[in-house]
Amino acid sequence: MRGKWYFAVGFKNRKGGIEIRNPYFKGAVSPKDITHVSHNAVDRRQSSVLVFEGFMDYLSYLALKEGQAVPDCVVLNSVANLPKAVDILKSYGQVCCFLDNDETGRKAVEEIGRLCEKVTDKAVHYLPHKDLNEFLQERVRSGWMSVRQKAKTREG
């Protein structure tokens, strides 16, 4: 663009819009909507769905699972999109929320709890971090440091 190269990762929503992220930019190409990632063809009433605020948290979850099977997921792409996800969430027997550890995230979990039968707030598992992505970043940093420290110990 204008003689410069730019890069970003994009995540498509169900209406064809794209969430765009790079280290310097957070934006979207319209239209804004949720993303529903369905892995299972089984009866939803007997299944769980995981809810993420943004796609970086969803990708972080996948990284933490290291290739293991994952239930169906809904990425809100903004808590403001929660009303667009309600019908899908209601169709599942269990809703597991991986939203941010802030007031907005807690209010969204409360709202989901009012609308759906069985709801679990998973945010306690990544406290004191703001979100799942921040938790993963810290885990990677601390793991890298321990490997580096082990190597120094062997050398010295």
C-alpha positions as MATLAB code, in Angstrom:
seq = 'MRGKWYFAVGFKNRKGGIEIRNPYFKGAVSPKDITHVSHNAVDRRQSSVLVFEGFMDYLSYLALKEGQAVPDCVVLNSVANLPKAVDILKSYGQVCCFLDNDETGRKAVEEIGRLCEKVTDKAVHYLPHKDLNEFLQERVRSGWMSVRQKAKTREG';
ca = [
       0.000    0.000    0.000;
       1.528    3.305   -1.132;
       4.868    1.596   -1.694;
       5.018   -0.098    1.729;
       4.448   -3.701    2.754;
       2.009   -4.471    5.557;
       1.127   -7.760    7.193;
      -1.629   -9.055    9.434;
      -3.492  -12.208   10.312;
      -7.155  -12.362    9.352;
     -10.018  -14.371   10.832;
     -13.210  -14.710    8.823;
     -16.642  -14.413   10.417;
     -19.855  -16.098    9.295;
     -20.949  -13.111    7.160;
     -17.664  -12.872    5.266;
     -16.142  -10.016    7.270;
     -12.596  -10.375    8.548;
     -11.042   -9.538   11.903;
      -7.505   -8.253   11.299;
      -4.593   -8.161   13.761;
      -0.895   -7.400   13.755;
       1.368   -6.048   16.492;
       0.381   -2.471   15.606;
      -3.212   -2.718   14.420;
      -6.523   -4.181   15.555;
      -9.420   -3.768   13.155;
     -11.933   -5.443   10.896;
     -13.285   -5.540    7.386;
     -17.097   -5.290    7.481;
     -19.508   -6.791    8.111;
     -18.867   -7.518   11.802;
     -20.255  -10.807   13.082;
     -19.459  -13.890   15.130;
     -17.538  -16.940   13.962;
     -19.016  -20.383   14.651;
     -16.481  -23.190   14.348;
     -18.338  -26.492   14.325;
     -16.230  -29.631   14.769;
     -18.996  -32.064   15.633;
     -21.978  -33.410   13.721;
     -23.568  -34.844   16.898;
     -26.640  -33.588   18.724;
     -25.783  -30.129   20.096;
     -27.992  -30.643   23.182;
     -25.524  -33.336   24.239;
     -22.443  -31.236   23.416;
     -20.460  -28.322   24.783;
     -19.606  -25.095   23.032;
     -16.690  -22.863   23.984;
     -17.111  -19.080   23.776;
     -14.197  -16.710   23.166;
     -14.205  -12.931   23.046;
     -11.711  -12.716   20.192;
      -9.946  -14.975   17.756;
      -6.539  -14.568   19.411;
      -8.002  -16.210   22.536;
      -9.475  -18.967   20.350;
      -6.104  -19.561   18.679;
      -4.425  -19.513   22.098;
      -6.820  -22.213   23.272;
      -5.949  -24.346   20.253;
      -2.239  -23.883   20.982;
      -2.747  -24.926   24.595;
      -4.650  -28.049   23.482;
      -1.663  -29.051   21.298;
      -3.677  -30.853   18.613;
      -6.208  -32.523   20.916;
      -9.867  -32.676   19.887;
     -11.756  -29.457   20.575;
     -15.510  -28.949   21.026;
     -17.472  -26.534   18.854;
     -16.528  -22.888   19.406;
     -18.096  -19.471   19.047;
     -15.790  -16.481   18.665;
     -17.724  -13.311   19.410;
     -15.182  -11.029   17.704;
     -16.407   -8.452   20.258;
     -18.638   -8.775   23.308;
     -20.992   -6.393   21.488;
     -21.785   -9.326   19.168;
     -23.167  -11.472   21.999;
     -26.808  -11.021   20.895;
     -25.846  -12.482   17.497;
     -24.570  -15.650   19.215;
     -27.472  -16.337   21.588;
     -29.454  -18.700   19.342;
     -26.358  -20.794   18.632;
     -25.344  -20.888   22.312;
     -28.851  -21.913   23.392;
     -28.694  -24.922   21.058;
     -25.889  -26.520   23.120;
     -26.223  -28.437   26.377;
     -23.199  -26.750   27.985;
     -21.611  -23.328   27.373;
     -18.016  -22.790   28.562;
     -16.964  -19.138   28.578;
     -13.337  -18.128   28.016;
     -13.960  -14.380   28.163;
     -11.757  -11.601   29.517;
     -11.078  -11.198   33.243;
     -12.648   -7.744   33.379;
     -16.042   -6.231   34.088;
     -17.167   -6.544   30.466;
     -16.241  -10.232   30.379;
     -17.982  -10.939   33.705;
     -21.145   -9.133   32.570;
     -21.156  -11.137   29.332;
     -20.870  -14.414   31.282;
     -23.762  -13.295   33.507;
     -25.860  -12.505   30.431;
     -25.063  -15.890   28.873;
     -26.001  -17.484   32.224;
     -29.415  -15.796   32.117;
     -30.055  -17.033   28.581;
     -28.569  -20.544   28.577;
     -29.043  -23.536   30.856;
     -25.583  -24.767   31.854;
     -22.848  -22.122   31.775;
     -19.321  -22.349   33.164;
     -16.955  -19.405   33.535;
     -13.455  -20.667   32.689;
     -11.737  -17.288   33.185;
     -10.643  -18.280   36.705;
      -8.223  -20.741   35.110;
      -6.110  -17.954   33.615;
      -6.184  -15.441   36.456;
      -4.445  -13.070   37.099;
      -4.109  -12.606   33.339;
      -6.487  -10.387   31.387;
      -7.331  -13.092   28.882;
      -6.327  -16.507   27.581;
      -3.892  -15.057   25.048;
      -2.019  -13.117   27.733;
      -1.897  -16.315   29.830;
      -0.401  -18.251   26.903;
       2.151  -15.523   26.205;
       3.316  -15.608   29.826;
       3.471  -19.396   29.753;
       5.595  -19.325   26.601;
       7.889  -16.642   28.062;
       8.382  -18.512   31.320;
       8.905  -21.820   29.499;
      11.460  -20.246   27.193;
      13.261  -18.699   30.147;
      13.443  -22.006   31.992;
      14.873  -23.769   28.915;
      17.394  -20.964   28.492;
      18.313  -21.056   32.173;
      18.759  -24.845   32.036;
      21.119  -24.479   29.075;
      23.163  -21.835   30.931;
      23.353  -24.095   33.987;
      24.721  -26.952   31.878;
      27.256  -24.633   30.199;
      28.461  -22.965   33.365;
];
